[in-house]
Amino acid sequence: MRGRLSVENVVDMLENARRRIVDQGRYDDGVARLYRCVEMYHQWRLMHGHGIDAGGVDWEGVSEEVRERFRREVGELPPVLDLTRARLLDGLLSGEEREDDAVFRDLLRQRNRSILAHGLEPIGERAARRFLEYVEGMVGEGGVRSAAVHATLKGL
């Protein structure tokens, strides 16, 4: 599904990250892909479930209650949502309270210190596998993963 965001893109990115981490031991590369997977997941949920484009949010289409709650958390209503803000808006709109925010913040801190993000520290196997487990759980919830339709290669 090139050219447009789909649940298949999300699952493909997750599987790509898994190969980097589990099969190839390329932890920084895998975690960079997991970060993008989480970002795509929330962008997809916003678009698919609420008709909101994270790349250009029309805040007038969002209820006043959600706008106020978002504004209290962030301080503004940005036109473009980064991962943290897309995740927040997704949670507010879906009514899902995330209890795992501390885990997610810790994983993001480790990712941000990576040489492929903002730092110079390589990501270790333990942190990469922990991030992979977290994202697998997130993408697996609510049947998202099973909703993805993948082409199979014959003979493999």
N, C-alpha and C positions, 0 to 999 in steps of 0.2 A: 504494500500500500504506500508506495512512494508518492511524495508530493502533498499528502494530507495526513493529519494525525488520526490514528486508529488504534483500537485495542491491540490489533496485531503488531503494530509498531512497538507498543509498550512491551508485549511479551517477547518479541524478537530481541529487543534491547536487553531484557533480563536474561534471555538464553545466551546472548553474546557475552554478557558480563560473566555468566556462570562459566562458560568455556575459558575465558581469560583467567579466572581465579582458580577453578578446580583442575582443569586440564593442563593449563600452560604455566601456572604460577606467576602470572603477570598481574600482581595485586593492585598496583597503582592504576593500570589500564582498566582492570575490571571494576574498581571502585568509581572511576570516572564515568564509566558506562552505567553503573548503578545509580549514580547521582542523576544522570540524564534520564534514566528510566523512571525515577521518582518524579522528576519534573514533568515528563511526558504523561505519566499516570494522572497527576493532578490537573494538567492542562486538558487531557482527554475527559476526565470526569466533569470538569467545569463546562466544557463544550457539549458533551453528550448529555449530561444530566440537567444543565441549566441554560444552555445556549450562550455561554459567556466565553469570549475569546480572551485568553490571558495576555495576548499580545496587543490588545486594544479594548480595554474594558469599558462598556457603556454602563456607568454606575446608575443611570436613571432607570435601568431595567432591573436593578437590585432593590429589594424591599428596604424601606427606611430603617427598620429594626436591624437588619443585617449590616447595612451601611454604618449605622451608629456603633454597633459592636465591633466592626472592623476598624473603624476610626479610633475607638478607644484603645484597641490593641496596637495599632500601627501609627496613628496620629495623622494620617492622610488617606486619600483615596487615589492611589496612583493609577495612571492610565495603562501601565504595563506591570504585570505581576511576576516577580522573581519566584523562585521555588518556595521560600518561606511564606510569602504573601498568598501565592496560589494555594498552598496547603491550608493556610488559615481560612481563606474564603471558601474553599471546598468543604472544610469541616463545618463552618457556620451554615452554609446552605444545605448541607446534607443532614445537619443535626447530630453529627457524629462527634462526640467528645473524644479526643485522642489522649489516652492515658500513657502512651509511650513517648511523649514529647521529650522526656529526659534522655531516653535511649537515642532518639533521633538526633537531638542536639549533640550528644557525645559522638555519634557517628559522623555528623557533619564537621565537627571540630577536627576529627582525625583526617577526614577527607580534605579539609581546607589546608592542613599542614603538608599535604602531599605535593610532590614536585609537579604533578600534573594539574594542580589547582593553584594555591597561593604560596606554598611553602617549599621546603627543601628536604623534608623527611619522607623516606619511603614508607609505604603502608605495609605492615606485616600481614602474614597469613591469617592470624587470629582475628584481627580487625576486619580484614576483607571478608572472611567467612561469616563474621557476625553481621556485617552490613548486608551480605547476600541473603542470609537467613531472614533478616528484618524485611527486606524488599520482597522476598518470596512470599512471606506471610501477608504483606500488604496487597500484592498483586493477586494472590490467591483468594482473598476474601471476597465474598459476594459474587462468586462465580465469574469474576473478571477474566481470569486466566482461561477458564473453560469456554468462555464466549469467543475467544480468538479462534479463527479458522485458519489453519496453516496448510499449505501445500506440502505434500510428502514427496520425497525423492524415492522412486522405485529402485529396488535392488540394494538398498542400504539396510 
